[in-house]
Amino acid sequence: MADDRPDDLLCVEYYEGAPLSYVTEVEARLLRELADEVAVVPTTTRTPEQFRRIDLPGGPWHYAITSNGGCILEDGRVDEGWRRRIEGAVCAGGAGLDEVTTELRRRISEEWVSKFRIADDLFCYLVVDVAAQPSGFLADWQDWCASRGWNASQQGRKIYTMPDGVCKSRAVAEVRSRLREAGLLTDDAPVLAAGDGALDAEMLKAADAAIRPRHGELELLDWQHPTVSVTEAAGIAAGEEILTWFARSARFSAAS
């Protein structure tokens, strides 16, 4: 079968020997240029192991945030102190992971769930057949979680179940504080953020300015916020637009 991907795509992730994730050559150049100018902190729901599979242009990264904020990597190493703080917050916040996963397993079936994964011993997610997924499942599961210090959200075929104590905005604030203390950020340097899923929403709201693409979960929810811009483009073109926005916003802030 012919490969119909654009010629300017660069593979940045392989899984079990097969290419998995791509960026355009323009995105790679823009990200390298951005990393040369400002402190870039990759922030993802991926676990540390999953994040390390990615050869993201602009690295290596002094700081990266993984596990939806549950893990801070400093020069590639897990910050154990931060992990203990997160585990304490989760314990104080409500139900434990075992209770949540036991209840979740009771509610699902192999008829519409193909994978059940526990991520970094902090949260879990399902990979589902969206067409076969019961229509009321997510709302019912959200209700159960909300009274126990957890939350649930869906990103395409994945349904995440996350403790409220694990969030990207909290980890971003911690990294910002460390960068300021080290003299790598000025006190008035703004936080700029981008994301497309419900798990990104708090981070986007907490940033001084942010942007989301015209695709993904937040687009399906028509999620809006006064400090969050929306790209004109969707799909791969949105990535280039977001990186251009980052560069422009950073330069504007530096000149102010």
Beta strands, then each sheet from edge to edge (+ up, - down):
strand 1: 9-15
strand 2: 18-24
strand 3: 63-66
strand 4: 71-74
strand 5: 77-78
strand 6: 113-119
strand 7: 123-128
strand 8: 150-155
strand 9: 158-163
strand 10: 192-194
strand 11: 209-212
strand 12: 228-230
sheet 1: 1+ 2-
sheet 2: 3+ 4- 5+
sheet 3: 6+ 7- 9+ 8-
sheet 4: 10+ 11+ 12+
end
